[in-house]
Amino acid sequence: MGARTPLRPKWHSDHSAAVAEAAGLRWLTVPGGPAVPVVHAQVGGWVVMDEIAHGSPSTAAAEDFGRRLAALHLTGAPAFGAAPPGGPPVATIGMAPMVNSPAPSWPEWFASQRIEPYLRADFPQPGVISQVCSRITELAGPPEPPARLHGDLWNGNVLWGTGGRVWLIDPAAHGGHRESDLAMLRLFGCPHLDRIIAAYQEIAPLADGWRARVPLHQLFPLLVHCVLFGGGYFAETLTAARAALRA
């Protein structure tokens, strides 16, 4: 018999967050997709999953991850805003609430559920964000079917494991636009990101103009950071909104 994989128990004070994490990890486990920790149990606020051994980033692992991330996105979702099966309609991203309510169209859904709810009352120049929302259909690019998203794909949730495997952890999974996951990877930096994107495009080429749309997709995580951490992120969010309007 081989050695058992160590288990990692994780506690959520909000039990619905535990339900959302367990449902998200299971939903992200797809054939040909990135490695995801196995969920062994979810009871109350506890999620018990595999403990992942840490490794080091490499170009080979990055390229493999890019192809696997494309496979995950192409697996699809029932609708924009769809929660994973068994996941709650009100989940979390970080410590902020995140509503998962299915919608047929990405632009209107993104404006109403991923931008407007996170606009703080003290946000400076809110009219810039309002302009983005009013022009969202024009700015969104070609229509795409709903993708199966990790939903909180910043570098801290991309775990470079041993054996050249890249693991996804701590999801805020939902149906969305695949460019949102990729834009979040770029927001706070990720090792070998250019190699990840190039390998991704081998499997699922991105629509023309995707680079110009990166700031639009970054508005959601930036506004979440404004909610959680305050005014230090206001300027960066305004910069992204203005860049989105210039696209």
C-alpha positions in Angstrom: 0.0 0.0 0.0 1.2 3.5 -0.8 1.6 6.3 1.7 -1.6 8.1 2.5 -2.0 11.7 1.5 -2.0 13.9 4.6 -5.4 15.6 5.3 -6.0 19.3 5.8 -8.9 20.3 8.0 -10.1 23.9 7.3 -12.5 25.8 9.5 -15.0 28.5 8.3 -16.8 30.5 10.9 -19.5 31.0 8.3 -20.9 27.5 7.5 -22.2 28.6 4.1 -18.6 29.4 3.1 -17.6 25.8 4.0 -20.4 24.5 1.8 -19.4 26.8 -1.0 -15.7 25.8 -0.8 -16.5 22.1 -0.8 -19.0 22.4 -3.7 -16.5 24.6 -5.6 -13.6 22.2 -5.3 -15.7 19.3 -6.4 -17.1 21.3 -9.4 -13.6 22.3 -10.5 -12.5 18.7 -10.6 -12.8 17.8 -14.3 -11.1 15.4 -16.7 -8.0 17.1 -18.1 -8.3 20.1 -15.8 -5.9 21.4 -13.2 -5.2 19.5 -10.0 -7.7 20.2 -7.2 -7.5 18.8 -3.6 -9.9 16.0 -3.0 -12.7 16.9 -0.5 -13.2 14.1 1.9 -15.8 15.7 4.1 -17.7 18.9 4.8 -19.5 19.0 8.1 -20.7 22.3 9.6 -17.9 24.8 9.2 -15.3 22.2 8.5 -13.9 21.1 5.1 -11.5 18.2 5.2 -9.4 17.9 2.0 -6.0 16.7 0.9 -2.9 18.6 2.1 -0.8 19.6 -0.9 3.0 19.5 -0.8 4.6 22.7 -2.1 7.0 22.7 -4.9 8.6 25.4 -7.1 7.3 27.2 -10.3 8.7 26.0 -13.6 8.0 26.8 -17.2 6.9 23.2 -17.9 4.4 23.3 -15.0 3.1 26.7 -16.2 2.5 25.4 -19.7 0.7 22.3 -18.4 -1.4 24.5 -16.1 -2.3 26.8 -19.0 -3.7 23.9 -21.0 -5.5 22.4 -18.1 -7.0 25.7 -17.2 -8.4 26.0 -20.7 -9.9 22.5 -20.4 -11.6 23.6 -17.1 -13.1 26.7 -18.7 -14.3 24.8 -21.7 -16.1 22.3 -19.4 -18.6 25.2 -19.1 -21.4 26.2 -16.7 -25.2 26.2 -17.0 -25.3 30.1 -16.9 -23.4 33.2 -16.0 -23.7 33.4 -12.2 -24.5 29.7 -11.8 -23.3 28.3 -8.5 -21.6 24.9 -8.3 -24.1 22.0 -7.7 -24.9 22.1 -4.0 -23.3 25.5 -3.5 -25.2 28.3 -1.8 -26.6 31.3 -3.8 -24.8 33.6 -1.5 -21.1 32.6 -1.3 -18.0 34.6 -0.5 -14.9 35.9 -2.2 -12.3 36.5 0.5 -14.5 37.7 3.4 -16.9 39.6 1.1 -20.3 38.3 0.1 -20.7 37.1 -3.5 -24.2 36.4 -5.0 -24.5 33.6 -7.5 -27.8 34.2 -9.4 -28.0 32.8 -13.0 -28.4 35.2 -15.9 -28.5 34.7 -19.6 -26.1 37.6 -20.6 -22.6 38.2 -19.3 -22.4 42.0 -19.7 -25.5 42.9 -17.7 -24.8 40.2 -15.1 -21.2 41.4 -14.6 -22.4 45.0 -14.2 -25.2 44.2 -11.8 -23.7 41.4 -9.7 -19.9 41.9 -9.9 -19.4 45.7 -10.1 -22.3 47.6 -8.7 -22.7 45.7 -5.4 -19.1 46.5 -4.4 -19.2 50.2 -5.1 -18.6 51.7 -1.7 -20.5 54.9 -0.7 -17.2 56.7 -0.2 -15.7 55.7 -3.5 -14.3 58.7 -5.3 -15.6 59.6 -8.8 -18.2 56.8 -8.9 -19.3 58.2 -12.2 -16.3 56.5 -13.9 -17.6 53.1 -12.7 -21.1 54.1 -13.8 -19.8 54.8 -17.3 -18.3 51.3 -17.4 -21.6 49.8 -16.4 -23.6 51.9 -19.0 -21.2 50.9 -21.8 -20.7 47.3 -20.6 -22.2 45.7 -23.7 -19.9 47.7 -26.0 -16.8 47.0 -23.8 -17.5 43.2 -23.3 -16.1 41.9 -26.6 -17.7 39.1 -28.6 -20.3 36.9 -26.8 -19.0 33.7 -25.2 -20.7 30.8 -23.5 -20.5 30.6 -19.7 -17.1 29.2 -18.5 -16.5 27.2 -15.4 -14.4 29.6 -13.3 -12.3 29.3 -10.2 -13.5 32.8 -9.5 -10.7 34.0 -7.2 -7.7 33.0 -9.3 -5.0 35.3 -7.9 -1.5 33.9 -7.5 -2.1 33.0 -3.8 -4.7 30.4 -4.9 -2.4 28.8 -7.5 -0.3 26.3 -5.6 2.9 25.1 -7.3 3.1 21.5 -6.1 5.7 18.8 -6.4 6.1 16.8 -9.6 5.4 19.7 -11.9 1.7 19.9 -10.9 -0.2 23.2 -10.3 -3.1 23.0 -7.9 -6.2 25.2 -7.5 -7.2 26.0 -4.0 -9.7 28.4 -2.2 -12.2 28.9 -5.1 -15.1 31.3 -5.4 -16.4 29.1 -8.2 -19.2 30.1 -10.5 -20.2 30.4 -14.1 -18.6 33.4 -15.8 -16.4 34.8 -18.5 -13.1 33.0 -18.9 -11.2 36.2 -19.3 -12.0 37.0 -15.7 -9.9 34.2 -14.3 -7.0 35.2 -16.6 -7.3 38.8 -15.7 -7.1 38.0 -12.0 -4.0 35.9 -12.6 -2.4 39.1 -14.0 -3.6 41.5 -11.3 -1.2 40.5 -8.6 1.4 38.7 -10.7 1.9 35.0 -11.3 5.1 33.2 -12.2 5.5 32.4 -15.9 2.2 34.0 -16.7 3.1 34.5 -20.4 3.8 30.8 -20.7 0.5 30.0 -19.0 -1.4 32.2 -21.4 0.4 30.9 -24.5 -0.3 27.3 -23.6 -4.0 28.2 -22.7 -4.4 29.7 -26.2 -3.2 26.5 -27.8 -6.4 24.8 -26.5 -8.8 27.7 -26.3 -7.8 30.8 -28.3 -9.0 34.1 -26.8 -11.1 36.5 -28.8 -9.4 39.5 -30.4 -8.9 42.4 -28.1 -8.6 40.3 -24.9 -5.6 42.3 -23.7 -7.5 45.5 -23.8 -10.3 43.9 -21.8 -8.1 42.9 -18.9 -8.8 46.1 -16.9 -12.6 45.5 -17.3 -12.4 42.0 -15.8 -10.1 43.2 -13.0 -12.7 45.7 -11.7 -14.4 42.9 -9.8 -11.5 41.8 -7.7 -10.3 45.4 -7.3 -13.7 46.5 -6.0 -13.7 43.6 -3.6 -10.4 44.8 -2.3 -11.9 48.2 -1.8 -14.7 46.7 0.2 -12.3 44.6 2.3 -9.3 46.8 2.7 -10.5 50.4 2.0 -9.2 53.4 0.2 -5.8 52.1 -0.6 -7.3 50.3 -3.7 -9.5 53.3 -4.9 -6.8 54.7 -7.2 -6.0 51.4 -8.8 -9.6 50.7 -9.3 -10.2 54.1 -11.0 -7.1 53.5 -13.2 -8.6 50.1 -14.3 -12.0 51.7 -15.0 -10.5 54.4 -17.1 -8.4 51.9 -19.0 -11.5 49.8 -19.7 -13.3 52.8 -21.1 -10.4 53.5 -23.5 -10.4 50.0 -24.8 
